Amino acid sequence: MVGESWNDALSLGSDWVICFFVKLCFKVPKLDCESHAKQSFQSTFRMATSLPQEDINFLRLAGLLQSIAPRAVRRWFDKEFHPNRLKQFLSKNRNRIHDMTFKNRVITQSEYNLLFPKDASEVSSLMFDVSLMVCLLKHFTDLDIQDNLPPETIHTTDADISRIKFYRNYIVHSDSGKITERKFTVIWKCVVEAIVRLLPELKLEIDALMSSSVTNGSDIKNVLRLEKELEKTNQHLSAVNQKLETLEIQHNNIREIRHRILKEWRETNEKYVSTSATTFIFKSLQDNRGVVITGSPGCGKSAAAHHVALKMGKEGYEIVPCDDPSEILKHFIKDKIQVFVIDDICGKFTLNQQKADLWEQIDGKINMLTESFTPKDDNDENSGKSKVRFIITCRENIYRHNAFPNLTCFSLIQCSFSTKYKISPDEMRNIALSYVPENIVNEIENICLYDFFPFICGLYFKKANQDPRFFTDPVEIIENEISVMKIKSESSFLCLSLLVLKSNNISKDDLRSGNVEHLVKSVCSDCDIELVVSMVTLQNCFERLKGIYIIEEVEKYTAIHDKMFDIIAAAIAPYIMKSLITYAEISFLANRIHFLSFGRSNLPCAVHIPQALEIVYFKRIYKEALNGKYWEVFGGIQAEKKTYRNLLLFFLKEQDTCQQISYVTSEDGQTPLFVSSYLGYVDFVEYFIAKCPYHINVKDKEGRSSLYVACKNGHIAAVKYLMKYYEDVNAEMAYKTTALSTACKNGHIEVVQLLLDNNADINRTNKFNKNALYFACRNGNVQLVSLLLSAYDLDIKVRNTHDQTTLLTECQNGHTETSKQAKEFCRDVNQQSDPGFTPLYIACLQACQNGHNDTVKFLLDLKGETFKSCVDTRIKTIYRWSVLHFACFNGHTEVAKLLLVHVDNGMTVNDRTNNGATSLYLACMNGHLESVKCLLALNGDKLNSCVDTTIKNKNEWSVVHIACFNGHIEVVKLLIGVGMNINETLKDGSTALYLACEKGHYETVKYLLDLNGDKLNSRVNTTLTHKNGESVLHIACFNGHTEVTKLLIDVRLNVNDTSHKGYTPLIVACMNGHYDTVKFLLDLNGDKLNSCIDTAFKLEVGYSALHVACYRGHTNIVRLLLKVNVNINDKSKYGLTPLHLACLKGHYETVTFLIDLNGNKANSRVDTTLKAEDAWSVLHAASCEKGHYETVKCLLDLNGDKTKSRVDTKVKDTHGNSASRVAFLNQHTEIKKLLTDHGINEAEQRRHSMKEYCVIS
């Protein structure tokens, strides 16, 4: 009983917890007036405990304030907030109370939950403690409740409540748990008088408390301490809940933006024309993690990326558009099938150096997420298939830039629209025909004149005045339009000027608030425009330009295409040059501006500044540099030219003589010296070391110094200069990676040599146990590996006449120092990173990816009898993968052969991974025929003498199962040729044939069936079924593999066979909406209904194939079934028609299709008045749990102006519920209103859940 009471108290709040313990600790006598009169206040009190008096005083006050005082406060609370209207008051003020909880932190999370219980139960002041009641009285009434103790002379209600509040807090937050006699007397008198004035009838209970005995004082002290901890916890929970609420809002916003983006992609994709590039991209993504699509702007890179992504979306991939590296970390979900689409990965016009650096920083983190080195899923249906894909677009000039990041995490395959996969003339013509009439296309003289031809076609399609000359010189035509616009439509010219000044991003808020008025005035001044234009006029003008030059995205305007913005910017810039230099985004200036004094840029659409304005430009960027825009100022496109850097340095030095200005460290910890070192500009490096010597040891947020990033990027001249000022060449960044390791990772041999010459420590490992040798092997550069190993000062290559290395002989002769060095060498050459990767493993990885075997061979040649083998080939990763496993997994037969030479040194060819896969299994899984041949050849003429072909993985999959599952027919032939059992079953009954049928591998299935020759099942048993009773025909139809289905029917499999659940092949094909498969099956009947395929067959619940198709919303399948005269009004076991099920699931398209079959004649084919077993109408079904508004509206619209003409809106089920009641009980407010608007008005309310009335979920 105590336990139950304790739980009840906890659920009500901390003050109730204390009240509970007060009752346990004080033995309060029954209130008897006669006995009370006989006892005086001072003489009768005797403690039945040995507690000190100060403790007793504290406990008594706690009992008074926590057990009795709340009732006095509650009396006034109920006067202000009548119990019958309390819930209404709270609902009305919910938003304000929400802010008091999650913003102002006045109310705790637990108190908020009492005010608004999740189960919508009744709310009463009996549930509130003093703190909550006082809070509401203070903020929602006229009572002047104070935080401080009121003067003794004031005896108002609000003063008395303030006294109770003050001393209640005093007790709760007391650290000592003691009160002196004198202080007790003062507080007791003050609180008792306040309580009695508020509620006089409590006087007797107060006196009883004073005369009671204390039995368990320690418990109440513990509870008081608990309450303080609970208050802190509640504050923390409030903060957490506020963050969660913010995150939920952000998540909803992201979801909405993504929905809009994908909707736009789908609309654009309707006119997409597939090309050889599209085919290559899609095919490449089957076996590779990422594809980068490169080309010039407007050539169709993004359209191709979006098309492929949408195609993958149909295969179950979640499409995640993103442009920032951190978004991948936010949205990546392990074991979820995702495709990330990254447009313009490192800038839209020129390489954005800062963004490139961000991608490189995050490369390792993405690698860890995607586990690029060792696939763990080496069994069953996840075999050999990474679940994340990346589609990246990038302008060709940016991708070719020497500073483009080395993104190993994506394992990129390039698809260049400028070279190998350039759109062909025939493809160009097909693209044109999807936008332009054929007669216009025929008039285009040179359809391949512009590589941005797809952009031109799309733009021409949207133009109001379509001039065929647009295909001859589109840029000149747009430039002429803008020139004319400046004269004839100044408002439009101002809009495009604003678009340029705001870098292709005009916010509607800026227009509404007038934040761009100064820009308008500046442009007008530059162009001598005297027009007075309002912000409303400009916004209206932006609306008029939509679809011609600009588009509207979420609350902003942007150019209709990046290529369009390039053209607009180049055309507008000469007119507004002063405004451009003064107000344009610094990123715009950094990426597009060129000094005309250096000659014209070879970049199309570059903006050229005349020499007279160069000093104005320098003043602007100097101002930006002082604001921390170091990447834009010192890493812009012009900084690549030494002549420009000389001019800028001259200007900076002039400023130094005029004023002493220092450069602050940016928010991410970067300095001008850092940026200059990163880019290798030695002249800048020299200047900033002299100007800001205190920046030498500054590191960015990743812990990288200027020396580190110079080494990382291989800037040898900058490294040499920086090393004069760095004492510790082995300084580590945040992940403990050294400059030597990062130089090795990026293959910079000169830098590595320089660091080694300056005592860089080769033995340092980073946070993930990766050393310099590891990164050198990962780079696949044998010269670099050799250079590192020479740092051990051991001659590991020279051999004597006995084929013994110098290393071995010196160890045998007892040269201790040499032996010590040798042990260090072997330790480092076998150093494992956290997942267990050794340098040899990484060398194998690179060999598999790039075909470079030299590093593998070099490492394997490091042998000496003293250590058996200096490079240990037996070492495995944490997933028990050996180097041989990985070589076979990747099909690198030459590497496998190198490794197999060392089988006698402890590595065995039959070693198994954590998932039980052998090297043979992995080679079969990925279809590497040559690797399989190599392994099987080890057996010679004796089966399994070396390589055991019978070993299965942990799920009991054999090598034949996995080869068939992945459709590797040549491997299957090879395995069957060595006598593998083709009819062996898995735990679930699947055979190799079943798995091949499941995945739709036509050639593999055909080969297996052909093994039988003319005698059915002589070798491959086609009658074996899955444990759920599904045949191979079931699984082929279930997945819509029509061609495989044809093969199976050709060998006379039963087309009406049923699974344990009663499904036929036709029903499972209908269930998943496989149109071609259903059509093929139905066509088997020819002109004679059900002669072969039984279309009338039903499941146990009475569902026909038509029921299933309607339930799933496959309208095209419904059409097929109705063509063969399936009963459209057929009822299930519970009286549900196909229309019922379509309405129940809210399949609007299917519902409208069925209803439209009636034409103008009500119920001529589809009877909308039929009711289910419990009298449910189609309107009931549509109004059920999910509340399908559009479907309900569609049904109601059938009636037109005549109520109940086709759909009876007032019919009730057997429980007396109308459709309106169903909508009400399931809280579908909009549907309830819709029904009311159609003349349905039901006032009765019930508390029953609609779930008990739903026939089908």
Helices and strands as residue ranges (DSSP letters): H 2-12, H 14-25, E 26-27, H 33-38, H 53-63, I 64-68, H 69-80, G 83-85, H 86-92, H 94-102, H 109-115, G 125-127, H 130-140, H 157-172, H 181-198, G 200-202, H 203-211, E 213-214, H 217-269, H 276-287, E 290-295, H 301-314, E 318-322, H 325-331, E 338-342, H 353-370, G 380-382, E 388-395, H 396-399, G 408-410, E 412-416, H 425-433, H 438-443, H 453-462, G 468-471, H 474-488, H 490-501, E 506-507, H 508-513, H 517-527, H 535-545, E 550-553, E 556-559, H 562-572, G 573-576, H 577-583, H 586-592, E 593-595, G 596-598, E 607-609, G 611-613, H 614-626, H 630-634, G 637-640, H 642-658, H 672-679, H 682-691, G 693-695, H 706-712, H 716-722, H 739-745, H 749-757, H 772-779, H 782-789, G 790-792, H 806-812, H 816-829, H 839-850, H 854-860, G 865-867, H 883-889, H 893-900, G 903-905, H 919-925, H 929-937, H 959-965, H 969-977, H 992-999, H 1002-1010, H 1032-1038, H 1042-1050, H 1065-1071, H 1075-1083, H 1105-1112, H 1115-1123, H 1138-1144, H 1148-1156, H 1178-1182, H 1189-1197, H 1219-1225, H 1229-1237, G 1250-1253
